[in-house]
């Protein structure tokens, strides 16, 4: 069973995948099988913002419960622990 989970925003991944890869590697101790820079062309081809199917209208107001939930998710760290079916 996994000991850690990583949560990240799609916007962050598409916007600056290098920073996300660096944070994941540093936080989780990942030794990438291919250095990110060596795979940059393939990664940039794969992570195209043009392939996004849905995007929220930033001017559309959310119901209070949805806004509160979104705000809570944005406060979570990139990586949290996972043990015995519980997040810690």
C-alpha positions in Angstrom: 0.0 0.0 0.0 1.2 3.5 -0.8 2.7 5.5 2.0 2.2 8.9 0.4 -0.2 10.5 -2.0 0.5 13.5 -4.1 -2.2 16.1 -4.9 -1.6 18.8 -7.6 -3.6 21.1 -9.7 -3.9 20.4 -13.4 -3.3 24.1 -14.0 0.0 23.9 -12.1 1.1 20.9 -14.1 0.3 22.4 -17.5 1.6 25.8 -16.4 5.0 24.7 -15.1 5.5 20.9 -15.2 9.2 21.3 -14.4 8.4 22.9 -11.0 5.8 20.2 -10.2 8.2 17.4 -11.2 10.9 19.0 -9.0 8.6 19.3 -6.0 7.4 15.7 -6.4 10.9 14.4 -6.7 12.1 16.4 -3.7 9.1 15.7 -1.5 8.7 12.0 -2.3 12.3 11.2 -2.9 11.6 10.2 -6.5 14.6 9.3 -8.8 13.0 9.8 -12.2 13.9 6.9 -14.6 14.5 9.6 -17.3 15.6 13.1 -16.2 12.8 15.6 -16.8 14.9 17.7 -19.1 15.8 14.7 -21.2 12.0 14.0 -21.6 11.0 17.6 -21.9 9.9 17.4 -25.5 7.7 14.4 -24.9 6.2 15.8 -21.7 5.4 19.2 -23.4 3.7 17.4 -26.3 1.7 15.3 -23.8 0.8 18.1 -21.4 -1.0 20.4 -23.8 -3.5 22.9 -22.4 -5.2 22.6 -25.8 -6.4 19.1 -24.8 -8.3 20.4 -21.8 -11.9 19.4 -22.0 -13.4 21.5 -19.2 -12.4 24.8 -17.6 -14.4 26.7 -15.0 -15.3 30.3 -15.8 -13.4 32.3 -13.2 -16.2 34.9 -13.1 -18.9 32.3 -12.3 -19.9 32.4 -8.7 -19.8 29.1 -6.8 -22.3 28.0 -4.2 -20.8 28.6 -0.7 -20.3 24.9 0.0 -18.4 24.5 -3.3 -16.2 27.6 -2.7 -15.4 26.4 0.8 -14.5 22.9 -0.5 -12.3 24.4 -3.2 -10.6 26.7 -0.7 -9.9 23.7 1.6 -8.4 21.7 -1.2 -6.1 24.5 -2.2 -4.7 24.5 1.4 -3.7 20.9 1.3 0.0 20.3 0.9 1.3 18.7 -2.3 2.0 15.4 -0.5 0.2 13.9 2.4 0.6 10.6 4.1 -1.6 7.6 3.6 -1.7 4.8 6.0 -4.3 2.2 6.7 -6.9 3.9 4.5 -6.6 7.2 6.3 -4.9 10.5 5.2 -2.6 11.9 7.8 
